[in-house]
Amino acid sequence: MRSTGFDARPAGQRRADPLGRSRRRGRNTAWVSALCLLLMVSLVLAVALGPVTVAPGTVAELLLSHLGRLPRRETLDSTASAIVWDVRLPRALLGAAVGAGLAMCGAALQAMVRNMLADPYLLGINSGASSGAAAMILFGVGLGVGEHALSVSAFAGALVASLLVYLVARSAGRVTSMRLLLAGVAIGYALTAVTSFLIFASGSTEGARSVMFWLLGSLALAKWGSPLGVVVVVVLFTGALLSWWGRRLDALAIGDETAHILGISPARFRTQLLVVVSLCIGVVVAASGSIGFVGLVVPHLARRLVGAAHVWAVPVSGLLGGIFLVWADLVARTLLQPQELPIGIITAFIGAPFLLYLIRRMHPGS
């Protein structure tokens, strides 16, 4: 019975797992488990820390008592309970959901256009949502729907942007990577100009300041019910679907020829991806504003941990994105307290150097 110098196992055992898939699967499962635990710890700490610090043990007890897992003690501080349950927990959960959605969509977009510098801004949907929100804040567009006017207006803008990108990119019944890339950039710039025009046309200093704060992203509007519930449901649906499409994403990332060989229509699949990603990004941006760089940075970190296979890279991107944005929001609301920084400033401070690093890696001779 022969063996090589690289693997001392019997040949029969080597043939049973020639590519080391079991070992890789076990390693990736360990990463997913560790990141799930880290996300739960991050949520507890994000709820505990702030202008008024609540002990992590008290946070855990309050959460378990609200869920009915522990009897509620009369000595628990009602103020701490209100801070934890009514203010910080919805915000932390929204941050985790938004970060996960942006990161998973970024991973899918990078495969869809075969460009490692792609992120959700690529399709111009963020710019569309911003235009819709600016129209509502400055001119009252959509006030007829009540307290959810901002979310509805932003979501409508995102849908219009995605439709425009699709119509521009579609030619002769096909949607290609290059057309999507160019259409997204062009529509994004055009809608950014629309938002700037709305700000100047309104003549409202207070409204302009509100729009600018929203453009940089914030989780301050988080509360139980909508939009938190809608964001969580849409992000979970998107993550499950993109993970199920993992092998198709792998084929698309390699090239259209490979996708054709495997029986996948690149044009049809890109259209399906565009619809799903547009839905997720529209809902996320409507709830939190435009938060940049999460969809660019996080997928690269996920691939470093679990490899390029999207069946693993997508869920790991979601977990890392949730963790990243929970901590970014914690920094945003505590760094200059009692003032709150827009969360987009924190993500830009982290993401911009990473983007420069990626560009440098793409041009090693420069």
LINRAJO-V891684 format. One record per pair of residues at least 12 apart in sequence whose C-alpha atoms are under 10 Angstrom apart, sorted by sequence separation. I is the first residue (numbers start at 1). J is the second residue. D is the distance in whole Angstrom. If there is no record, write none. Layout:
i->{I;I}
j->{J;J}
d->{D;D}
This chain:
i->{44;47;48;61;106;107;108;109;110;137;141;142;168;169;196;199;247;252;301;302;305;329;331;332;44;47;106;107;109;136;137;140;166;167;169;170;198;199;251;252;300;302;303;329;330;332;44;45;62;105;106;109;136;142;165;166;168;169;248;252;299;302;303;328;329;332;41;44;45;61;62;66;104;105;106;135;136;165;168;169;196;247;248;251;298;299;301;302;328;329;331;332;44;103;104;106;133;134;136;137;165;167;168;195;196;248;299;301;302;328;102;103;133;136;165;166;195;248;249;252;299;300;302;328;329;58;62;63;102;132;133;135;136;165;166;168;248;252;298;299;302;325;328;329;44;58;62;66;101;102;132;133;134;135;164;165;168;298;299;301;302;325;327;328;61;62;132;133;134;164;165;195;249;297;298;301;59;63;129;132;133;162;165;248;249;298;299;325;58;59;62;63;129;131;132;133;135;162;165;295;298;299;325;328;58;62;129;130;131;132;133;134;161;164;165;294;295;298;324;59;60;129;130;131;132;133;245;249;297;298;55;59;128;129;130;131;132;133;162;54;58;59;63;128;129;131;132;161;294;295;298;53;54;127;128;129;130;131;132;161;294;52;126;128;129;130;132;245;294;54;125;126;128;129;53;54;59;125;127;128;129;131;161;294;52;126;127;128;129;242;294;48;125;126;128;129;241;50;125;128;124;125;127;128;157;242;291;48;49;123;125;126;238;241;242;47;48;125;126;128;47;124;125;46;47;50;123;124;125;238;49;123;125;237;238;44;47;48;124;125;47;48;123;124;238;239;46;47;123;234;235;238;46;47;123;237;44;47;235;236;43;44;46;47;234;235;43;46;47;234;235;45;46;233;234;43;44;235;43;231;234;235;42;43;231;234;294;297;231;232;291;292;293;43;231;232;291;292;43;230;231;289;290;291;292;293;294;297;298;42;230;231;289;290;291;292;293;294;297;300;228;231;253;288;289;291;292;293;296;297;40;227;228;231;291;292;293;294;295;296;39;123;124;127;227;230;231;253;291;293;294;297;122;123;250;251;293;296;297;300;122;123;124;125;128;132;135;139;227;228;250;251;292;293;296;122;123;124;127;128;131;134;135;138;139;227;228;249;250;292;122;123;124;127;128;130;131;134;138;226;227;249;250;293;297;115;122;123;124;125;126;127;128;129;130;131;132;133;134;137;138;139;247;248;249;293;113;114;115;118;121;122;123;124;125;127;128;129;131;132;134;135;138;139;246;247;248;112;113;114;120;121;122;123;124;127;128;130;131;134;135;138;246;247;112;113;122;123;124;126;127;130;131;134;137;138;139;222;245;246;111;113;115;122;124;125;126;127;128;129;130;131;138;221;222;243;244;245;246;113;114;121;124;127;128;131;135;138;218;220;221;243;244;246;109;112;113;124;127;131;134;138;139;217;219;220;242;243;246;112;137;138;218;219;242;243;245;137;138;215;217;218;219;243;244;136;137;214;217;218;240;242;243;109;138;214;216;217;218;242;243;134;137;138;215;216;217;218;241;242;134;137;214;215;216;217;240;136;151;152;177;214;215;216;217;239;240;134;135;151;213;214;215;216;238;239;134;137;212;213;214;215;133;134;148;211;239;147;148;177;236;239;131;134;176;130;133;134;130;133;236;235;130;131;130;129;130;127;126;177;176;177;180;174;175;176;174;175;176;174;175;177;173;174;175;176;180;173;175;176;174;175;170;174;175;170;166;219;166;165;166;220;219;163;218;162;163;217;162;219;220;218;219;162;163;218;159;162;161;162;159;162;158;159;162;220;98;158;161;158;159;160;218;220;95;155;158;159;218;219;220;95;155;158;159;217;218;219;94;155;157;158;216;217;218;93;94;155;156;216;217;218;91;92;94;95;155;156;158;215;216;217;91;94;154;155;158;213;214;216;217;90;91;93;94;154;155;157;213;214;215;216;217;90;91;92;93;94;98;101;105;152;154;155;156;212;213;214;216;217;90;91;93;97;101;104;151;152;154;155;213;216;88;90;91;97;100;151;154;155;216;87;89;90;91;94;95;98;101;102;105;151;153;154;87;88;89;90;94;97;98;101;104;105;108;151;152;87;88;89;90;93;94;97;100;101;104;107;108;151;152;154;86;87;93;96;97;99;100;101;103;112;150;151;86;87;91;94;97;98;101;105;108;111;112;116;150;151;85;86;90;93;94;97;100;101;104;108;111;112;114;115;148;151;85;90;93;97;100;104;110;111;112;113;114;148;109;111;112;113;114;108;111;112;114;107;108;110;111;112;113;110;111;112;108;109;111;108;123;125;126;129;133;125;129;133;112;123;124;125;128;129;132;123;126;129;130;125;126;129;130;133;112;113;120;125;128;129;112;120;123;126;127;111;112;126;130;120;121;125;126;129;130;109;112;120;129;108;112;127;126;127;109;126;108;109;125;126;108;126;105;109;105;108;121;120;121;105;106;120;121;105;120;121;104;105;119;120;119;120;121;102;105;106;118;119;120;121;101;104;105;119;120;118;119;102;117;118;119;101;102;117;118;101;116;117;119;116;98;101;102;98;101;102;116;117;100;101;116;98;99;110;98;109;110;97;98;106;108;109;106;107;95;98;102;105;106;107;110;94;98;102;103;104;105;106;107;110;98;102;103;104;105;106;107;108;95;99;102;103;104;106;107;94;95;98;101;102;103;106;107;94;100;101;102;103;104;105;106;99;100;103;104;107;98;99;102;103;107;102;103;111;100;99;103;111;107;108;107;108;104;107;108;107;106;107;104;105;104;107;103;104;106;107;103;104;105;106;103;104;105;100;103;104;100;102;103;104;100;101;102;103;104;100;101;103;104;99;100;101;103;99;100;102;103;98;99;100;101;102;97;99;100;101;103;96;97;99;100;96;98;99;100;102;96;97;98;99;100;96;97;99;100;95;96;97;99;95;96;98;99;94;95;96;97;98;93;95;96;97;99;92;95;96;92;94;95;96;94;95;92;93;95;96;92;95;91;92;95;92;91;92;117;91;117;116;117;116;116;31;32;31;32;31;28;29;27;28;27;28;43;47;32;36;39;42;43;46;50;25;31;35;38;39;42;45;46;49;50;24;37;38;39;41;42;45;46;51;24;29;32;33;35;36;39;40;43;46;47;50;51;28;32;35;36;39;42;43;46;49;50;28;31;34;35;38;39;42;45;46;49;50;36;51;25;29;32;35;36;39;50;51;28;32;35;39;42;50}
j->{56;59;60;73;118;119;120;121;122;149;153;154;180;181;208;211;259;264;313;314;317;341;343;344;57;60;119;120;122;149;150;153;179;180;182;183;211;212;264;265;313;315;316;342;343;345;58;59;76;119;120;123;150;156;179;180;182;183;262;266;313;316;317;342;343;346;56;59;60;76;77;81;119;120;121;150;151;180;183;184;211;262;263;266;313;314;316;317;343;344;346;347;60;119;120;122;149;150;152;153;181;183;184;211;212;264;315;317;318;344;119;120;150;153;182;183;212;265;266;269;316;317;319;345;346;76;80;81;120;150;151;153;154;183;184;186;266;270;316;317;320;343;346;347;63;77;81;85;120;121;151;152;153;154;183;184;187;317;318;320;321;344;346;347;81;82;152;153;154;184;185;215;269;317;318;321;80;84;150;153;154;183;186;269;270;319;320;346;80;81;84;85;151;153;154;155;157;184;187;317;320;321;347;350;81;85;152;153;154;155;156;157;184;187;188;317;318;321;347;83;84;153;154;155;156;157;269;273;321;322;80;84;153;154;155;156;157;158;187;80;84;85;89;154;155;157;158;187;320;321;324;80;81;154;155;156;157;158;159;188;321;80;154;156;157;158;160;273;322;83;154;155;157;158;83;84;89;155;157;158;159;161;191;324;83;157;158;159;160;273;325;80;157;158;160;161;273;83;158;161;158;159;161;162;191;276;325;83;84;158;160;161;273;276;277;83;84;161;162;164;84;161;162;84;85;88;161;162;163;276;88;162;164;276;277;84;87;88;164;165;88;89;164;165;279;280;88;89;165;276;277;280;89;90;166;280;88;91;279;280;88;89;91;92;279;280;89;92;93;280;281;92;93;280;281;91;92;283;92;280;283;284;92;93;281;284;344;347;282;283;342;343;344;95;283;284;343;344;96;283;284;342;343;344;345;346;347;350;351;96;284;285;343;344;345;346;347;348;351;354;283;286;308;343;344;346;347;348;351;352;96;283;284;287;347;348;349;350;351;352;96;180;181;184;284;287;288;310;348;350;351;354;180;181;308;309;351;354;355;358;181;182;183;184;187;191;194;198;286;287;309;310;351;352;355;182;183;184;187;188;191;194;195;198;199;287;288;309;310;352;183;184;185;188;189;191;192;195;199;287;288;310;311;354;358;177;184;185;186;187;188;189;190;191;192;193;194;195;196;199;200;201;309;310;311;355;176;177;178;181;184;185;186;187;188;190;191;192;194;195;197;198;201;202;309;310;311;176;177;178;184;185;186;187;188;191;192;194;195;198;199;202;310;311;177;178;187;188;189;191;192;195;196;199;202;203;204;287;310;311;177;179;181;188;190;191;192;193;194;195;196;197;204;287;288;309;310;311;312;180;181;188;191;194;195;198;202;205;285;287;288;310;311;313;177;180;181;192;195;199;202;206;207;285;287;288;310;311;314;181;206;207;287;288;311;312;314;207;208;285;287;288;289;313;314;207;208;285;288;289;311;313;314;181;210;286;288;289;290;314;315;207;210;211;288;289;290;291;314;315;208;211;288;289;290;291;314;211;226;227;252;289;290;291;292;314;315;210;211;227;289;290;291;292;314;315;211;214;289;290;291;292;211;212;226;289;317;226;227;256;315;318;211;214;256;211;214;215;212;215;318;318;214;215;215;215;216;215;215;266;266;267;270;265;266;267;266;267;268;267;268;270;267;268;269;270;274;268;270;271;270;271;267;271;274;271;271;326;274;274;275;329;329;274;329;274;275;329;275;332;333;332;333;277;278;333;275;278;278;279;278;281;278;279;282;340;219;279;282;280;281;282;340;342;218;278;281;282;341;342;343;219;279;282;283;341;342;343;219;280;282;283;341;342;343;219;220;281;282;342;343;344;218;219;221;222;282;283;285;342;343;344;219;222;282;283;286;341;342;344;345;219;220;222;223;283;284;286;342;343;344;345;346;220;221;222;223;224;228;231;235;282;284;285;286;342;343;344;346;347;221;222;224;228;232;235;282;283;285;286;344;347;220;222;223;229;232;283;286;287;348;220;222;223;224;227;228;231;234;235;238;284;286;287;221;222;223;224;228;231;232;235;238;239;242;285;286;222;223;224;225;228;229;232;235;236;239;242;243;286;287;289;222;223;229;232;233;235;236;237;239;248;286;287;223;224;228;231;234;235;238;242;245;248;249;253;287;288;223;224;228;231;232;235;238;239;242;246;249;250;252;253;286;289;224;229;232;236;239;243;249;250;251;252;253;287;249;251;252;253;254;249;252;253;255;249;250;252;253;254;255;253;254;255;252;253;255;253;274;277;278;281;285;278;282;286;266;277;278;279;282;283;286;278;281;284;285;281;282;285;286;289;269;270;277;282;285;286;270;278;281;284;285;270;271;285;289;280;281;285;286;289;290;270;273;281;290;270;274;289;289;290;273;290;273;274;290;291;274;292;273;277;274;277;290;290;291;276;277;291;292;277;292;293;277;278;292;293;293;294;295;277;280;281;293;294;295;296;277;280;281;295;296;295;296;280;295;296;297;280;281;296;297;281;296;297;299;297;280;283;284;281;284;285;299;300;284;285;300;283;284;295;284;295;296;284;285;293;295;296;294;295;284;287;291;294;295;296;299;284;288;292;293;294;295;296;297;300;289;293;294;295;296;297;298;299;287;291;294;295;296;298;299;287;288;291;294;295;296;299;300;288;294;295;296;297;298;299;300;294;295;298;299;302;294;295;298;299;303;299;300;308;298;298;302;310;308;310;310;313;310;313;314;314;314;315;313;314;314;317;314;315;317;318;315;316;317;318;316;317;318;314;317;318;315;317;318;319;316;317;318;319;320;317;318;320;321;317;318;319;321;318;319;321;322;318;319;320;321;322;318;320;321;322;324;318;319;321;322;319;321;322;323;325;320;321;322;323;324;321;322;324;325;321;322;323;325;322;323;325;326;322;323;324;325;326;322;324;325;326;328;322;325;326;323;325;326;327;326;327;325;326;328;329;326;329;326;327;330;329;329;330;355;330;358;358;359;359;362;302;305;305;306;306;305;306;305;306;306;307;322;326;312;316;319;322;323;326;330;306;312;316;319;320;323;326;327;330;331;306;319;320;321;323;324;327;328;333;307;312;315;316;318;319;322;323;326;329;330;333;334;312;316;319;320;323;326;327;330;333;334;313;316;319;320;323;324;327;330;331;334;335;322;337;312;316;319;322;323;326;337;338;316;320;323;327;330;338}
d->{6;7;9;9;7;8;9;10;10;9;7;10;8;8;9;8;10;9;9;8;10;9;8;9;9;10;5;9;8;7;7;10;9;10;8;10;10;9;8;9;9;9;8;9;9;8;10;9;8;8;6;9;6;10;9;7;9;6;9;7;7;6;8;10;6;7;9;7;10;9;10;9;10;7;9;9;9;7;6;9;10;10;10;9;10;8;9;5;7;9;8;10;7;8;10;9;9;9;9;9;9;9;9;9;10;7;10;8;9;9;8;9;6;6;9;8;10;10;10;9;8;8;9;9;8;8;9;9;7;8;7;8;8;5;9;10;9;9;9;5;7;8;6;9;9;9;7;8;10;10;9;8;9;9;8;6;9;6;9;8;9;10;10;7;10;10;8;6;8;9;9;10;9;10;8;10;8;8;10;5;5;10;9;8;10;9;8;9;9;8;8;7;9;9;4;8;9;8;7;9;7;8;8;9;9;8;9;9;7;7;9;10;9;7;9;10;10;6;9;10;10;7;6;10;7;8;10;9;9;10;10;7;10;4;9;10;5;10;9;7;9;9;9;7;6;6;8;7;10;8;8;9;9;10;8;7;7;9;10;8;7;9;9;8;5;8;9;10;10;9;10;10;5;4;10;8;10;9;8;5;8;10;8;8;9;9;8;8;9;8;8;10;8;7;7;8;10;10;5;5;8;7;8;8;9;9;9;9;10;10;8;8;10;9;9;8;7;5;10;10;6;6;6;10;9;9;8;7;9;7;9;7;10;9;8;10;9;8;9;9;5;9;10;8;9;10;8;6;7;10;10;7;8;9;9;9;10;9;9;10;9;8;9;7;8;6;8;7;10;6;9;10;10;10;10;10;9;9;6;8;8;8;9;7;10;9;10;10;10;10;9;9;8;9;6;9;7;6;8;8;6;10;9;5;9;10;7;9;9;10;9;10;9;7;9;10;6;9;6;10;10;9;10;9;9;10;7;6;8;9;10;8;9;8;7;7;9;9;10;10;8;7;10;10;9;9;10;10;9;8;7;7;8;7;8;10;5;9;8;10;7;9;8;8;9;10;10;9;8;8;6;10;8;8;8;9;7;5;8;7;6;9;8;7;10;6;10;8;6;10;9;4;6;5;10;8;7;6;7;9;10;7;9;9;10;9;5;7;8;9;8;8;9;9;8;9;10;9;9;10;10;10;7;9;9;9;8;7;10;9;8;6;9;6;7;9;6;10;7;8;10;7;9;7;7;7;10;9;4;9;10;8;9;8;4;6;8;9;5;7;9;6;5;7;7;7;9;7;8;9;6;7;9;7;10;9;10;8;8;4;10;9;9;8;9;9;9;9;9;10;10;10;7;8;8;10;9;7;8;7;10;8;8;9;9;8;9;10;10;10;8;7;7;9;10;9;7;9;8;10;10;9;9;8;8;8;8;5;8;10;10;6;9;5;8;7;10;6;7;10;9;5;8;8;10;10;9;10;6;6;10;10;6;10;9;10;9;4;8;7;7;9;8;8;9;7;5;8;10;9;8;7;8;6;6;5;9;10;9;10;10;5;5;6;8;7;8;9;9;8;9;7;8;8;10;7;6;10;10;10;9;10;8;9;8;9;10;10;8;10;10;7;10;9;9;8;8;9;10;9;9;9;8;9;6;9;10;9;9;9;8;9;9;10;8;6;9;5;10;5;8;8;8;8;9;8;9;9;7;9;9;7;9;9;10;9;8;10;8;9;9;10;8;10;8;8;9;10;8;10;9;9;10;9;9;10;9;6;9;9;7;10;7;8;9;9;9;8;9;10;10;10;9;10;9;10;8;7;8;9;10;7;9;5;10;9;6;8;7;10;8;8;9;6;6;10;10;9;8;6;5;8;10;8;10;9;5;10;8;9;7;5;6;7;7;6;8;9;8;5;8;9;7;9;9;8;9;9;6;10;8;7;10;10;8;9;10;10;10;9;10;10;10;8;9;9;9;9;10;10;9;5;10;9;9;9;9;9;7;5;9;10;10;6;7;10;10;8;5;9;10;9;9;5;9;9;10;7;8;9;8;9;8;8;10;9;9;6;6;7;8;5;8;9;7;8;7;8;9;9;9;8;9;6;7;8;7;9;10;5;9;9;10;7;10;9;9;10;9;10;10;10;7;6;7;9;9;8;9;8;8;9;10;10;7;10;8;9;10;8;7;10;8;7;10;8;8;9;6;9;8;9;10;9;9;10;8;8;8;9;9;7;10;8;5;10;9;9;6;8;8;7;6;6;8;9;10;10;4;10;10;8;8;10;10;10;9;9;9;10;10;9;10;7;7;8;9;9;10;10;9;9;9;8;7;10;8;7;7;7;8;9;9;9;8;7;10;6;6;9;10;9;10;10;10;7;7;10;9;9;9;8;7;9;8;7;8;10;9;10;8;8;8;6;8;9;10;9;9;9;9;8;10;8;9;10;9;9;9;10;8;6;8;9;9;9;8;9;7;9;9;9;8;10;10;8;6;9;9;10;7;5;8;8;5;8;10;6;9;7;7;6;10;7;8;9;9;10;9;9;8;9;7;9;9;10;10;10;8;9;9;9;6;9;9;8;8;9;9;10;8;7;10;8;9;10;4;8;9;9;7;9;9;9;7;6;10;10;10;9;6;7;10;9;8;9;10;9;6;4;10;8;5;8;8;9;9;5;7;7;8;8;9;8;9;8;9;9;10;7;9;6;7;9;10;8;9;6;9;10;10;10;9;9;10;9;10;8;8;10;10;8;8;6;9;10;8;8;5;7;8;7;9;9;9;8;9;10;9;6;9;9;5;5;8;9;6;9;9;9;8;9;10;7;6;8;8;9;4;10;5;7;6;7;8;9;8;7;8;9;8;8;5;8;10;9;9;4;5;8;8;4;8;10;9;8;7;7;9;7;6;7;8;9;4;10;5;7;6;8;8;9;8;8;9;9;9;9;6;9;10;9;6;6;10;9;5;9;9;9;9;8;9;10;6;7;9;9;10;8;9;9;8;10;8;9;8;10;10;10;10;8;9;8;8;9;9;6;8;9;9;10;9;9;7;9;8;7;8;9;10;8;9;8;7;10;7;8;9;8;10;9;10;9;9;9;10;9;9;9;8;10;10;7;7;9;7;8;9;7;7;7;6;6;9;5;7;9;6;10;6;9;8;10;7;8;9;7;9;10;8;10;10;7;9;10;8;10;9;9;9;7;9;10;8;10;10;10}
